Amino acid sequence: MVRNEIKINSEKGEIFDKKQIALAIRNSTFSDELRCSLLDDGILDKCLGCSLKYICDGIDQVVDNYVEKTTEVVNNFNFE
């Protein structure tokens, strides 16, 4: 059974599925993007002072690291 939810109900309460979080971050490197709904909805006008900034900056770094580690030039072609 495949679940497409970030939260899972367990006997101990609700837990977050790291696989779904990782997939969301990975998928943002293809044709999607990461955005902040606090900025989009006008709740905040900038990230400075936001208590989530540290986490968001870390997510951006994870994305950059993922792209760097998984992007490889296989071959160069010269059509002269």
URMO-V675087 format. One record per residue. RES is the residue in one letter. PHI is phi in degrees with one decimal (* if undefined). OMEGA is omega in whole degrees, 0 to 359 (none if undefined). Layout:
((RES | PHI | OMEGA) (RES | PHI | OMEGA))
This chain:
((M | * | 181) (V | -101.1 | 178) (R | -105.7 | 179) (N | -119.2 | 181) (E | -124.8 | 181) (I | -79.3 | 178) (K | -109.1 | 179) (I | -121.7 | 175) (N | -86.1 | 177) (S | -130.9 | 179) (E | -64.6 | 181) (K | -90.4 | 183) (G | 120.5 | 180) (E | -83.6 | 177) (I | -130.8 | 177) (F | -94.2 | 181) (D | -87.7 | 181) (K | -61.8 | 178) (K | -62.3 | 181) (Q | -67.0 | 177) (I | -64.7 | 179) (A | -62.8 | 178) (L | -64.5 | 178) (A | -62.8 | 179) (I | -66.7 | 179) (R | -62.0 | 182) (N | -63.9 | 178) (S | -66.9 | 181) (T | -86.3 | 179) (F | -94.3 | 183) (S | -105.3 | 179) (D | -99.5 | 175) (E | -147.8 | 176) (L | -101.3 | 178) (R | -139.7 | 180) (C | -106.2 | 180) (S | -68.9 | 177) (L | -64.7 | 177) (L | -76.6 | 182) (D | -60.7 | 182) (D | -85.6 | 178) (G | 76.8 | 178) (I | -70.1 | 174) (L | -120.3 | 175) (D | -105.3 | 176) (K | -157.7 | 183) (C | -80.5 | 182) (L | -57.2 | 181) (G | 91.8 | 179) (C | -74.6 | 181) (S | -69.6 | 179) (L | -93.7 | 184) (K | -55.1 | 180) (Y | -59.1 | 180) (I | -67.8 | 179) (C | -61.5 | 177) (D | -61.9 | 178) (G | -65.6 | 177) (I | -63.8 | 177) (D | -58.5 | 179) (Q | -67.8 | 177) (V | -60.5 | 178) (V | -60.3 | 179) (D | -59.7 | 179) (N | -63.6 | 180) (Y | -62.2 | 180) (V | -62.1 | 181) (E | -62.9 | 184) (K | -78.7 | 185) (T | -109.7 | 178) (T | -103.1 | 184) (E | -138.3 | 175) (V | -79.5 | 184) (V | -84.8 | 183) (N | -160.4 | 174) (N | -108.0 | 180) (F | -115.3 | 178) (N | -124.2 | 183) (F | -104.6 | 179) (E | -87.6 | none))
